[in-house]
């Protein structure tokens, strides 16, 4: 039962997709580079964007920026 309580506690601290997108864009603006395109795609899908697995990451990031500015 303890593992379940630990799992719930970790899950509550996870930011929603919009907050993850804001953190991603902030990190990129500071000069960071996302290393895992699957995470970027997951964030974009969480925002309601349709993302191809073959789409360049720069295009996906631009679409995330546009979605956040709406």
C-alpha positions as CSV (number, residue, x, y, z in Angstrom):
1,X,0.0,0.0,0.0
2,X,2.9,2.3,0.6
3,X,4.0,2.2,-3.0
4,X,0.5,3.5,-4.0
5,X,0.8,6.5,-1.6
6,X,4.3,7.2,-3.0
7,X,3.0,7.0,-6.6
8,X,0.1,9.4,-5.8
9,X,2.5,11.9,-4.1
10,X,4.8,11.9,-7.1
11,X,1.9,12.2,-9.5
12,X,0.4,15.3,-7.8
13,X,3.6,17.2,-8.3
14,X,3.7,16.8,-12.0
15,X,2.8,20.0,-14.0
16,X,0.0,20.0,-16.5
17,X,0.8,20.1,-20.3
18,X,0.5,23.9,-20.5
19,X,3.0,24.4,-17.6
20,X,5.3,21.8,-19.2
21,X,5.1,23.8,-22.5
22,X,5.9,27.1,-20.7
23,X,8.9,25.4,-19.0
24,X,10.1,23.9,-22.3
25,X,10.0,27.3,-24.1
26,X,11.7,29.1,-21.2
27,X,14.5,26.5,-21.2
28,X,14.9,26.9,-25.0
29,X,14.9,30.7,-24.7
30,X,17.7,30.4,-22.1
31,X,19.8,28.5,-24.7
32,X,18.9,25.0,-23.9
33,X,18.2,22.3,-26.4
34,X,15.6,19.6,-26.0
35,X,17.3,16.2,-26.5
36,X,14.2,14.0,-26.6
37,X,11.8,14.7,-29.4
38,X,9.2,12.3,-27.9
39,X,8.9,14.6,-24.9
40,X,8.4,17.7,-27.1
41,X,5.8,15.8,-29.2
42,X,4.0,14.7,-26.0
43,X,3.8,18.3,-24.8
44,X,2.4,19.4,-28.1
45,X,-0.2,16.6,-28.2
46,X,-1.2,17.6,-24.6
47,X,-1.9,21.1,-25.9
48,X,-4.2,19.6,-28.6
49,X,-1.8,19.8,-31.5
50,X,-1.5,17.0,-34.1
51,X,2.1,16.1,-34.4
52,X,3.8,13.8,-36.9
53,X,6.6,11.7,-35.6
54,X,8.5,12.7,-38.7
55,X,8.0,16.5,-38.1
56,X,11.2,18.4,-37.4
57,X,11.5,19.4,-33.7
58,X,12.0,23.1,-34.7
59,X,8.5,23.1,-36.4
60,X,6.9,21.4,-33.4
61,X,8.5,24.0,-31.0
62,X,7.2,26.8,-33.3
63,X,3.7,25.4,-33.1
64,X,4.0,25.1,-29.3
65,X,5.0,28.8,-29.2
66,X,2.0,29.7,-31.3
67,X,-0.4,27.6,-29.2
68,X,0.9,29.3,-26.0
69,X,0.4,32.8,-27.5
70,X,-3.3,32.1,-28.1
